[in-house]
Amino acid sequence: MKVINYKDYNPSMGTLIDIRDPLSAKEKPFSNSTNIYYEKLLMNYKTLLDKNKRYYIICGKGKKSKEVVRILEFYGYDVVYVIN
């Protein structure tokens, strides 16, 4: 599993996906992130993600984003676990 600290993330590296619920993401947004709630992402990853791109996955505490990264890696996606 690839890991990066949020402070080291740069938008030129790839898309940052915030998997928190929309309300939490709106209250305290991560700069330059796209909010896709984790359940929606896992149920629709084939239509939402491109296997030729890299994605950075972040959440509030790290538990759900780590789980999502493991699942998406299993399906062959280039994903990075972002520690907040």
DSSP file (Angstrom, degrees, kcal/mol; ACC not computed):
  #  RESIDUE AA STRUCTURE BP1 BP2  ACC     N-H-->O    O-->H-N    N-H-->O    O-->H-N    TCO  KAPPA ALPHA  PHI   PSI    X-CA   Y-CA   Z-CA
    1    1 A M              0   0    0      0, 0.0     2,-0.3     0, 0.0    79,-0.1   0.000 360.0 360.0 360.0 127.0    0.0    0.0    0.0
    2    2 A K  E     -a   80   0A   0     77,-0.5    79,-2.9    67,-0.1     2,-0.4  -0.644 360.0-168.5 -81.8 139.1    1.3    3.4   -1.0
    3    3 A V  E     +a   81   0A   0     -2,-0.3     2,-0.3    77,-0.2    79,-0.2  -0.975  12.4 172.3-132.9 142.3    1.1    6.1    1.7
    4    4 A I  E     -a   82   0A   0     77,-2.2    79,-2.8    -2,-0.4     2,-0.3  -0.987  32.7-115.7-144.3 151.0    1.5    9.8    1.7
    5    5 A N  E >   -a   83   0A   0     -2,-0.3     3,-1.8    77,-0.2     4,-0.4  -0.684  27.1-123.9 -84.9 142.3    0.9   12.6    4.2
    6    6 A Y  G >  S+     0   0    0     77,-2.9     3,-1.5    -2,-0.3    78,-0.1   0.850 110.5  59.8 -55.0 -38.0   -1.7   15.1    3.3
    7    7 A K  G 3  S+     0   0    0     76,-0.3    -1,-0.3     1,-0.3    77,-0.1   0.713 104.3  51.9 -66.8 -18.0    0.7   18.0    3.7
    8    8 A D  G <  S+     0   0    0     -3,-1.8    -1,-0.3     2,-0.0    -2,-0.2   0.470  86.1 110.8 -94.4  -3.5    2.9   16.4    1.0
    9    9 A Y    <   -     0   0    0     -3,-1.5     7,-0.0    -4,-0.4    -3,-0.0  -0.501  44.4-174.2 -75.7 139.6    0.0   16.1   -1.5
   10   10 A N    >   -     0   0    0     -2,-0.2     3,-2.8     1,-0.1     4,-0.4  -1.000  30.9-127.9-131.6 133.6    0.1   18.2   -4.7
   11   11 A P  G >  S+     0   0    0      0, 0.0     3,-0.9     0, 0.0    -1,-0.1   0.747 106.8  67.1 -54.1 -25.1   -2.9   18.3   -7.1
   12   12 A S  G 3  S+     0   0    0      1,-0.2     3,-0.1     3,-0.0    -3,-0.0   0.656  90.4  66.2 -69.6 -12.9   -0.5   17.7  -10.0
   13   13 A M  G <  S-     0   0    0     -3,-2.8     2,-0.3     1,-0.3    -1,-0.2   0.772 119.1 -74.9 -77.9 -27.5    0.1   14.2   -8.5
   14   14 A G    <   -     0   0    0     -3,-0.9     2,-0.4    -4,-0.4    -1,-0.3  -0.929  68.3 -37.4 152.9-176.1   -3.4   13.0   -9.2
   15   15 A T  E     -b   55   0A   0     39,-1.5    41,-3.4    -2,-0.3     2,-0.6  -0.624  45.7-145.8 -83.8 129.5   -7.0   13.3   -7.9
   16   16 A L  E     -bc  56  33A   0     16,-0.6    18,-2.6    -2,-0.4     2,-0.6  -0.851  15.6-163.0 -93.4 121.2   -7.6   13.6   -4.2
   17   17 A I  E     -bc  57  34A   0     39,-3.8    41,-2.7    -2,-0.6     2,-0.7  -0.930   7.9-156.3-112.0 120.1  -10.8   11.9   -3.2
   18   18 A D  E     -bc  58  35A   0     16,-2.5    18,-2.0    -2,-0.6    41,-0.2  -0.845   7.0-171.0 -91.7 116.2  -12.4   12.7    0.2
   19   19 A I        +     0   0    0     39,-2.6    19,-2.1    -2,-0.7    20,-0.2   0.290  44.8 116.1 -97.2  11.2  -14.6    9.8    1.1
   20   20 A R  S    S-     0   0    0     38,-0.3    -2,-0.1    17,-0.2    38,-0.0  -0.275  81.3 -80.5 -70.3 165.2  -16.3   11.4    4.2
   21   21 A D     >  -     0   0    0      1,-0.1     4,-2.4    16,-0.1     3,-0.3  -0.327  47.2-107.4 -63.3 152.4  -20.0   12.0    4.2
   22   22 A P  H  > S+     0   0    0      0, 0.0     4,-1.8     0, 0.0     5,-0.1   0.812 117.0  53.9 -54.8 -35.9  -21.0   15.2    2.3
   23   23 A L  H  > S+     0   0    0      2,-0.2     4,-2.2     1,-0.2     5,-0.2   0.937 111.2  44.2 -66.3 -46.4  -21.8   17.1    5.4
   24   24 A S  H  > S+     0   0    0     -3,-0.3     4,-2.2     1,-0.2    -1,-0.2   0.901 113.3  51.8 -63.0 -41.2  -18.4   16.5    7.0
   25   25 A A  H  < S+     0   0    0     -4,-2.4    -1,-0.2     1,-0.2    -2,-0.2   0.849 111.6  47.1 -65.2 -33.8  -16.6   17.2    3.8
   26   26 A K  H  < S+     0   0    0     -4,-1.8    -1,-0.2    -5,-0.2    -2,-0.2   0.872 111.1  50.7 -75.6 -37.7  -18.5   20.5    3.5
   27   27 A E  H  < S+     0   0    0     -4,-2.2    -2,-0.2     1,-0.3    -1,-0.2   0.913 131.6  12.9 -66.9 -44.3  -17.8   21.6    7.1
   28   28 A K  S  < S-     0   0    0     -4,-2.2    -1,-0.3    -5,-0.2    -2,-0.1  -0.666  86.6-168.7-134.2  76.9  -14.1   20.9    6.9
   29   29 A P        -     0   0    0      0, 0.0     2,-0.5     0, 0.0    -3,-0.1  -0.328  21.5-126.2 -71.7 148.4  -13.0   20.5    3.3
   30   30 A F    >   -     0   0    0     -5,-0.1     3,-1.5     1,-0.1   -12,-0.1  -0.817  40.7-103.9 -87.4 130.2   -9.7   19.2    2.2
   31   31 A S  T 3  S+     0   0    0     -2,-0.5    -1,-0.1     1,-0.3   -15,-0.0  -0.258  99.5   5.8 -56.7 136.5   -8.1   21.6   -0.2
   32   32 A N  T 3  S+     0   0    0      1,-0.2   -16,-0.6   -17,-0.0     2,-0.3   0.725 100.4 135.6  63.1  26.0   -8.3   20.5   -3.9
   33   33 A S  E <   -c   16   0A   0     -3,-1.5     2,-0.5   -18,-0.1   -16,-0.2  -0.704  50.3-140.5-106.1 158.8  -10.4   17.4   -3.1
   34   34 A T  E     -c   17   0A   0    -18,-2.6   -16,-2.5    -2,-0.3     2,-0.7  -0.965  22.8-133.7-111.0 128.8  -13.4   15.8   -4.7
   35   35 A N  E     +c   18   0A   0     -2,-0.5     2,-0.4   -18,-0.2   -16,-0.2  -0.754  35.0 159.8 -90.4 117.7  -16.0   14.4   -2.3
   36   36 A I        -     0   0    0    -18,-2.0     5,-0.1    -2,-0.7    -2,-0.1  -0.915  42.1-124.1-132.8 107.4  -17.2   10.9   -3.1
   37   37 A Y     >  -     0   0    0     -2,-0.4     4,-2.5     1,-0.1     3,-0.4  -0.181  24.1-117.9 -52.6 139.7  -18.8    9.2   -0.1
   38   38 A Y  H  > S+     0   0    0    -19,-2.1     4,-2.5     1,-0.3     5,-0.2   0.827 111.9  50.7 -57.0 -38.2  -17.1    5.9    0.5
   39   39 A E  H  > S+     0   0    0      2,-0.2     4,-1.9   -20,-0.2    -1,-0.3   0.916 112.3  47.5 -65.6 -41.2  -20.2    3.8    0.0
   40   40 A K  H  > S+     0   0    0     -3,-0.4     4,-1.4     2,-0.2    -2,-0.2   0.911 112.6  50.0 -64.4 -41.9  -20.9    5.5   -3.3
   41   41 A L  H  X S+     0   0    0     -4,-2.5     4,-0.5     1,-0.2     3,-0.3   0.929 112.3  45.9 -62.7 -46.4  -17.3    5.1   -4.4
   42   42 A L  H  < S+     0   0    0     -4,-2.5     3,-0.3     1,-0.2    -1,-0.2   0.821 115.1  46.8 -69.3 -29.9  -17.2    1.4   -3.6
   43   43 A M  H  < S+     0   0    0     -4,-1.9    -1,-0.2    -5,-0.2    -2,-0.2   0.707 126.7  27.6 -82.5 -19.5  -20.6    0.7   -5.3
   44   44 A N  H >X S+     0   0    0     -4,-1.4     4,-2.1    -3,-0.3     3,-1.1   0.082  75.8 125.4-129.6  23.3  -19.7    2.7   -8.4
   45   45 A Y  H 3X S+     0   0    0     -4,-0.5     4,-2.2    -3,-0.3    -3,-0.1   0.824  71.7  60.3 -58.2 -33.1  -15.9    2.5   -8.7
   46   46 A K  H 34 S+     0   0    0      1,-0.2    -1,-0.3     2,-0.2     5,-0.1   0.848 115.0  33.5 -65.3 -33.1  -16.0    1.1  -12.3
   47   47 A T  H <4 S+     0   0    0     -3,-1.1    -1,-0.2     1,-0.1    -2,-0.2   0.718 122.2  46.7 -93.4 -23.0  -17.8    4.2  -13.6
   48   48 A L  H  < S+     0   0    0     -4,-2.1     2,-0.3    -7,-0.2    -2,-0.2   0.743 109.0  53.3 -90.8 -24.9  -16.2    6.8  -11.3
   49   49 A L     <  -     0   0    0     -4,-2.2     2,-0.5    -5,-0.3     6,-0.0  -0.801  64.5-144.6-118.2 155.0  -12.6    5.8  -11.6
   50   50 A D    >   -     0   0    0     -2,-0.3     3,-2.0     1,-0.1    -3,-0.1  -0.971  12.8-144.4-116.3 124.9  -10.1    5.2  -14.5
   51   51 A K  T 3  S+     0   0    0     -2,-0.5    27,-0.2     1,-0.3    -1,-0.1   0.643  99.1  62.5 -64.9 -12.7   -7.5    2.5  -14.1
   52   52 A N  T 3  S+     0   0    0     25,-0.1     2,-0.3     2,-0.1    -1,-0.3   0.359  97.4  70.0 -92.9   5.5   -5.0    4.6  -16.0
   53   53 A K  S <  S-     0   0    0     -3,-2.0    25,-0.7   -39,-0.0     2,-0.4  -0.835  77.8-122.2-121.6 159.6   -5.1    7.4  -13.4
   54   54 A R  E     - d   0  78A   0     -2,-0.3   -39,-1.5   -41,-0.1     2,-0.4  -0.839  25.2-164.3-102.4 138.3   -3.8    7.7   -9.9
   55   55 A Y  E     -bd  15  79A   0     23,-2.5    25,-2.3    -2,-0.4     2,-0.5  -0.952  11.6-149.4-124.6 142.9   -6.1    8.5   -7.0
   56   56 A Y  E     -bd  16  80A   0    -41,-3.4   -39,-3.8    -2,-0.4     2,-0.5  -0.953  17.3-154.9-111.7 124.2   -5.3    9.7   -3.5
   57   57 A I  E     +bd  17  81A   0     23,-2.9    25,-2.7    -2,-0.5     2,-0.3  -0.877  18.9 167.8-110.8 127.6   -7.9    8.6   -0.9
   58   58 A I  E     +b   18   0A   0    -41,-2.7   -39,-2.6    -2,-0.5   -38,-0.3  -0.956   7.3 167.2-136.3 152.7   -8.5   10.5    2.3
   59   59 A C        -     0   0    0     23,-0.4    25,-0.1    -2,-0.3   -41,-0.0  -0.823  49.6 -86.2-146.5-171.9  -11.0   10.6    5.2
   60   60 A G  S    S+     0   0    0     -2,-0.3    24,-0.1     1,-0.1    -1,-0.1   0.944 118.0  11.4 -69.3 -50.3  -11.2   12.1    8.6
   61   61 A K  S    S-     0   0    0     22,-0.0    -1,-0.1    -3,-0.0    22,-0.0   0.585  97.7-117.8-109.8 -14.4   -9.5    9.5   10.8
   62   62 A G  S  > S+     0   0    0     21,-0.1     4,-1.8    22,-0.0     5,-0.2   0.184  85.9 101.9 102.2 -18.5   -7.9    7.2    8.2
   63   63 A K  H  > S+     0   0    0      2,-0.2     4,-1.7     1,-0.2     5,-0.1   0.955  87.0  39.2 -67.6 -50.3   -9.7    3.9    8.9
   64   64 A K  H  > S+     0   0    0      1,-0.2     4,-2.6     2,-0.2     5,-0.2   0.882 114.8  52.9 -68.9 -38.2  -12.2    4.0    6.0
   65   65 A S  H  > S+     0   0    0      1,-0.2     4,-2.4     2,-0.2    -1,-0.2   0.891 108.2  51.3 -66.3 -36.7   -9.7    5.5    3.5
   66   66 A K  H  X S+     0   0    0     -4,-1.8     4,-2.0     2,-0.2    -1,-0.2   0.910 111.5  47.9 -63.6 -41.6   -7.3    2.7    4.3
   67   67 A E  H  X S+     0   0    0     -4,-1.7     4,-2.1     2,-0.2    -2,-0.2   0.916 111.6  49.5 -64.4 -44.5  -10.0    0.1    3.8
   68   68 A V  H  X S+     0   0    0     -4,-2.6     4,-2.9     1,-0.2     5,-0.2   0.901 109.4  52.4 -62.6 -42.0  -11.1    1.7    0.4
   69   69 A V  H  X S+     0   0    0     -4,-2.4     4,-2.5     1,-0.2     5,-0.2   0.920 108.9  50.0 -61.1 -44.2   -7.4    1.8   -0.8
   70   70 A R  H  X S+     0   0    0     -4,-2.0     4,-1.8     2,-0.2    -1,-0.2   0.913 113.3  45.9 -60.9 -42.8   -7.1   -1.9    0.0
   71   71 A I  H  X S+     0   0    0     -4,-2.1     4,-1.4     2,-0.2    -2,-0.2   0.941 114.3  46.5 -66.4 -47.7  -10.2   -2.8   -1.9
   72   72 A L  H  <>S+     0   0    0     -4,-2.9     5,-2.6     1,-0.2    -2,-0.2   0.859 109.8  54.2 -66.7 -34.6   -9.4   -0.6   -4.9
   73   73 A E  H ><5S+     0   0    0     -4,-2.5     3,-1.8    -5,-0.2    -1,-0.2   0.918 104.8  55.4 -61.1 -42.4   -5.9   -2.0   -5.1
   74   74 A F  H 3<5S+     0   0    0     -4,-1.8    -1,-0.2     1,-0.3    -2,-0.2   0.866 106.5  50.7 -57.7 -37.6   -7.4   -5.5   -5.2
   75   75 A Y  T 3<5S-     0   0    0     -4,-1.4    -1,-0.3    -5,-0.1    -2,-0.2   0.375 126.6-100.8 -84.8   4.6   -9.4   -4.4   -8.2
   76   76 A G  T < 5S+     0   0    0     -3,-1.8     2,-0.2     1,-0.3    -3,-0.2   0.648  71.9 143.8  92.5  16.0   -6.3   -3.1  -10.0
   77   77 A Y      < -     0   0    0     -5,-2.6     2,-1.1    -6,-0.1    -1,-0.3  -0.627  54.6-121.5 -91.0 149.9   -6.6    0.7   -9.4
   78   78 A D  E     + d   0  54A   0    -25,-0.7   -23,-2.5    -2,-0.2     2,-0.3  -0.760  51.8 159.4 -89.1  96.0   -3.6    2.9   -8.7
   79   79 A V  E     - d   0  55A   0     -2,-1.1   -77,-0.5   -25,-0.2     2,-0.4  -0.903  29.4-154.8-126.2 150.4   -4.5    4.4   -5.3
   80   80 A V  E     -ad   2  56A   0    -25,-2.3   -23,-2.9    -2,-0.3     2,-0.5  -0.987  19.0-129.4-127.1 131.6   -2.6    6.0   -2.5
   81   81 A Y  E     -ad   3  57A   0    -79,-2.9   -77,-2.2    -2,-0.4     2,-0.6  -0.697  24.8-152.5 -79.6 121.1   -3.6    6.1    1.2
   82   82 A V  E     -a    4   0A   0    -25,-2.7     2,-0.5    -2,-0.5   -23,-0.4  -0.870   1.4-148.6-103.8 122.2   -3.4    9.7    2.4
   83   83 A I  E      a    5   0A   0    -79,-2.8   -77,-2.9    -2,-0.6   -76,-0.3  -0.767 360.0 360.0 -89.0 127.4   -2.8   10.3    6.1
   84   84 A N              0   0    0     -2,-0.5    -1,-0.1   -79,-0.2   -79,-0.1   0.435 360.0 360.0 -85.3 360.0   -4.4   13.4    7.5
